[in-house]
């Protein structure tokens, strides 16, 4: 069984814009927060927003203060006027594509046209368009309903933005036959058209289609409809739990697509489940699950940090390096593990495999982290007196950073209130414990120590940007604090390449100038891997959590692998 993922699946521009606006308002707006109706037709997104304190409200008249968001599907003209009189801060999240249809219906109604809307009469968007189309506006579901229009003198046809393009063409052509003076405007969203077009093009390559999205999502239902029109079995699921392994086992090649309001984490989870089914048939499912759980539990942090620490000892020419590196590795492993467990408990959007794993094994993982902390501090007591002092200060800073997660309050305060503090804190901790502190204790402040520590800082910061950019929207909905959330995608991509360039420059300057051993150049594969991972993940639609972290953290491992092997083999 092969799984092909459609590139157009997932959040459309309008949904992404609406979610971004809600998250921005949470940092700047007036609480309490509420959405008038469902922001989008997806229960997982609504649950994630509810976890952030944004509830669905059906009676905004009961709110005495706060911020009210208007849903993406539009609001009827009459209701909008009523809401404008309430003592609330109104944030209009109507999709601009829907707004265009509303404006078009109003304009044509004022010009004396009989507005005809192709769509689902019970859908909120269609109700909104009809309210703007005047008292004479009519709704039809397809060409078969044209006979029910009654007396039409000056027809104007437009559409629900998520309508089936094939149904639109058939309806328009039939109306044109009956009304030669028909005027029309195709108001189907470009995102909807592209999804349906891609689906039709790919149907010839697969045996069935799996569509992920809310049960009441119109555009998701259209994708199921298109797949069946193409003669393929289509399975509409909301989450990975809805997949039927027995039924899907009948098909060799599966196309995975999703509606415009489906978050990326749901698509990834369904894709992961389909790959597990494939692995079960190929006898590779257990191996994949083992590697996946190892990464979900942050156990890969130990070999990665140990390798980089050993590489630093090699390129800086440090002696008695084993215990300091071991202490640093255990400390960084504990910090990553505790942070991951605490963040997994903050928000519970359905279908994120890593979050589910962390919550399921929370007690065991917290015990491991405390043991790692204690072991790190115990080892540091036998090192230079500066080691336990530094670890104690870093532990205190980490606890201050984690207080908002422990108390589960929003908005985040303390260190987490600083933009991008999560990425900067971890990058600083890695470079300080694995490079600067060992070099400083051994030889004081030397140019080589600064160059190696700087290289590690920008390498790790680039790694953070690579991982964060894969699922920017998911991190934001879960309350993560990353640089891309504050800086945006375009600026973060530029910052990634800047980190890559600076890390490369520092590495080569150190090796050429003689401040670092020439063995430093053996870290080049790590930089190359980081850049390659960024390019590859950018081209793969909805990469798995396993592949994302393997490429991101694999670059760190490769950067220290060869120098560490040289050190361990005794060849310097």
Secondary structure as GFF3:
##gff-version 3
##sequence-region A 1 572
A	DSSP	beta_strand	2	5	.	.	.	ID=ss1
A	DSSP	alpha_helix	13	28	.	.	.	ID=ss2
A	DSSP	beta_strand	33	36	.	.	.	ID=ss3
A	DSSP	alpha_helix	43	51	.	.	.	ID=ss4
A	DSSP	beta_strand	54	57	.	.	.	ID=ss5
A	DSSP	three_ten_helix	60	62	.	.	.	ID=ss6
A	DSSP	beta_strand	67	70	.	.	.	ID=ss7
A	DSSP	alpha_helix	77	83	.	.	.	ID=ss8
A	DSSP	beta_strand	89	92	.	.	.	ID=ss9
A	DSSP	alpha_helix	96	110	.	.	.	ID=ss10
A	DSSP	beta_strand	114	118	.	.	.	ID=ss11
A	DSSP	alpha_helix	124	132	.	.	.	ID=ss12
A	DSSP	beta_strand	138	140	.	.	.	ID=ss13
A	DSSP	three_ten_helix	143	148	.	.	.	ID=ss14
A	DSSP	beta_strand	155	159	.	.	.	ID=ss15
A	DSSP	alpha_helix	165	178	.	.	.	ID=ss16
A	DSSP	beta_strand	183	184	.	.	.	ID=ss17
A	DSSP	alpha_helix	190	202	.	.	.	ID=ss18
A	DSSP	three_ten_helix	203	205	.	.	.	ID=ss19
A	DSSP	beta_strand	208	212	.	.	.	ID=ss20
A	DSSP	alpha_helix	218	229	.	.	.	ID=ss21
A	DSSP	beta_strand	233	237	.	.	.	ID=ss22
A	DSSP	three_ten_helix	240	242	.	.	.	ID=ss23
A	DSSP	alpha_helix	245	248	.	.	.	ID=ss24
A	DSSP	beta_strand	253	258	.	.	.	ID=ss25
A	DSSP	alpha_helix	264	282	.	.	.	ID=ss26
A	DSSP	alpha_helix	285	296	.	.	.	ID=ss27
A	DSSP	alpha_helix	300	316	.	.	.	ID=ss28
A	DSSP	alpha_helix	322	344	.	.	.	ID=ss29
A	DSSP	alpha_helix	353	360	.	.	.	ID=ss30
A	DSSP	alpha_helix	362	380	.	.	.	ID=ss31
A	DSSP	alpha_helix	385	407	.	.	.	ID=ss32
A	DSSP	three_ten_helix	414	417	.	.	.	ID=ss33
A	DSSP	alpha_helix	421	431	.	.	.	ID=ss34
A	DSSP	pi_helix	432	436	.	.	.	ID=ss35
A	DSSP	alpha_helix	437	443	.	.	.	ID=ss36
A	DSSP	alpha_helix	447	470	.	.	.	ID=ss37
A	DSSP	alpha_helix	472	477	.	.	.	ID=ss38
A	DSSP	alpha_helix	483	487	.	.	.	ID=ss39
A	DSSP	alpha_helix	489	513	.	.	.	ID=ss40
A	DSSP	three_ten_helix	518	523	.	.	.	ID=ss41
A	DSSP	alpha_helix	524	539	.	.	.	ID=ss42
A	DSSP	alpha_helix	545	568	.	.	.	ID=ss43
###
